Amino acid sequence: MPRNHRLLQLAAVLLLAMAQGPLRAAPPGPAGAHDGRLGHHYMGYTGRNWDADYGITRGKCDRAAVAAALGDGHKVAIAIVAKTGPDLDQADAACIGHALELTRVRHRVTWTGEGGVRYQVRPLAPSVHDGLPCREFELVMGKKRVRQSACQREPGTWTLR
């Protein structure tokens, strides 16, 4: 299948997922769910403080900690995609949202999803759209790569543009 056709299919899946609305990822949890760094805060993209980075600032999303935080109802960042494929679940979507929240421009965050799919998020240029702070980013899911833009409707809430 031609590369452009695959990218169009992926973009279509992402847009269909948006119609379902954003997924809420989890809020930073108790000591065991957030790197054990009590009292340590991480500054988000628009100034929000997060109690946990789940490994994001070191370039790896600790998917297990994110999944545990989600299960406990804790705050991470609100994920931007509802589903992009059969292997993307809520923890993977939360890793994407939290990476957009805490990762510097051109720094990569990687992790392996439940189904063995390797993910990578790399925020690119910041921008403003309709007065909202936005970020362009590159998302790699296995062998699929797409470039997207997401904007914050409220702190920690990322929606595809």
C-alpha positions in Angstrom: 0.0 0.0 0.0 1.5 3.4 -0.9 2.8 5.5 2.0 0.5 8.4 1.4 -2.5 6.1 1.4 -1.5 4.6 4.8 -1.0 8.1 6.3 -4.5 9.1 5.0 -6.0 6.0 6.6 -4.3 6.8 9.9 -5.4 10.4 9.8 -9.0 9.2 9.1 -8.9 6.9 12.1 -7.6 9.7 14.3 -10.4 12.0 13.1 -13.0 9.4 13.7 -11.6 8.8 17.2 -12.0 12.5 17.8 -15.7 12.3 17.2 -16.0 10.0 20.2 -14.4 12.8 22.4 -11.2 12.9 24.3 -10.4 10.2 26.9 -9.6 11.4 30.3 -6.3 10.0 31.6 -5.7 9.8 35.3 -4.6 12.4 38.1 -1.2 12.0 39.9 -1.6 9.3 42.4 -0.3 8.3 45.7 3.4 7.8 46.4 3.6 4.4 44.8 2.1 5.7 41.5 4.3 8.7 40.9 8.0 8.0 41.0 8.1 8.2 44.8 9.0 11.9 44.6 6.7 13.3 47.2 6.5 17.1 47.0 8.2 17.2 43.5 6.3 19.0 40.9 6.6 19.1 37.1 5.6 22.3 35.1 3.2 21.6 32.3 3.0 23.2 28.9 0.9 26.2 30.0 2.0 26.4 33.6 0.0 23.7 35.4 2.0 21.8 38.0 1.8 18.0 37.9 2.8 15.9 40.9 4.1 13.1 38.7 5.8 12.8 35.3 5.6 9.0 35.0 9.0 9.0 33.4 8.1 11.5 30.6 10.9 14.0 31.4 13.4 11.1 31.1 12.0 10.1 27.6 10.1 7.0 28.7 6.5 6.8 29.7 6.1 4.4 32.6 3.0 2.8 31.2 2.4 0.6 34.2 2.4 3.6 36.6 0.1 5.5 34.2 -2.3 2.5 34.0 -2.3 2.2 37.8 -3.0 5.9 38.2 -5.9 5.6 35.8 -7.3 2.6 37.7 -7.1 4.6 40.9 -8.8 7.7 39.3 -5.7 9.9 39.5 -4.9 12.9 37.2 -2.4 12.5 34.4 -3.2 14.7 31.4 -6.3 14.2 29.3 -5.6 12.1 26.3 -6.2 13.4 22.8 -7.3 10.3 21.0 -10.0 7.8 21.8 -8.6 5.1 19.6 -6.1 4.9 16.7 -5.9 1.2 16.3 -6.6 -2.1 18.0 -3.7 -1.9 20.4 -4.1 1.6 21.7 -5.8 1.7 25.0 -6.5 4.3 27.7 -3.0 4.0 29.2 -1.3 4.6 25.8 -3.6 7.5 25.1 -2.7 9.0 28.6 1.0 8.6 27.8 0.4 10.6 24.6 -1.4 13.4 26.5 1.1 13.6 29.3 4.0 13.6 26.8 2.4 16.6 25.1 2.0 18.2 28.5 5.6 17.8 29.8 8.0 17.1 26.9 10.2 19.8 25.5 10.2 20.5 21.7 11.9 17.8 19.7 12.5 15.5 22.7 11.1 12.0 22.2 9.0 9.9 24.7 8.8 6.2 24.0 7.0 3.2 25.5 5.7 -0.2 24.6 1.9 -0.8 24.6 0.0 -3.7 26.0 0.0 -5.5 22.6 3.8 -5.0 22.1 3.4 -2.0 19.9 6.2 0.5 20.3 5.0 4.2 20.6 6.9 7.4 20.3 5.7 11.0 20.7 7.9 13.9 19.7 6.4 17.4 20.2 7.5 19.9 17.5 6.6 23.6 17.0 4.4 25.4 19.5 1.6 27.5 18.1 -1.6 29.3 18.9 -4.9 28.6 17.2 -8.1 30.5 18.0 -6.4 31.8 21.1 -5.6 28.3 22.4 -2.0 27.0 23.1 -1.2 24.2 20.6 1.6 21.8 19.8 2.5 20.1 16.6 3.8 16.6 17.2 4.9 13.4 15.5 3.3 10.2 16.7 4.8 6.8 15.8 2.8 3.7 16.4 4.7 0.6 15.4 5.6 1.4 11.8 3.0 4.1 11.3 4.1 7.7 11.6 1.8 10.7 11.5 2.3 14.4 12.1 -0.6 16.1 14.0 -1.5 19.2 15.9 -3.3 19.3 19.3 -4.6 22.3 21.3 -5.4 22.7 25.0 -9.1 23.5 25.6 -8.2 23.7 29.4 -5.0 22.8 31.3 -4.1 19.2 30.7 -6.9 18.7 28.0 -5.4 18.1 24.5 -7.7 17.8 21.5 -6.6 17.1 17.9 -6.9 20.1 15.6 
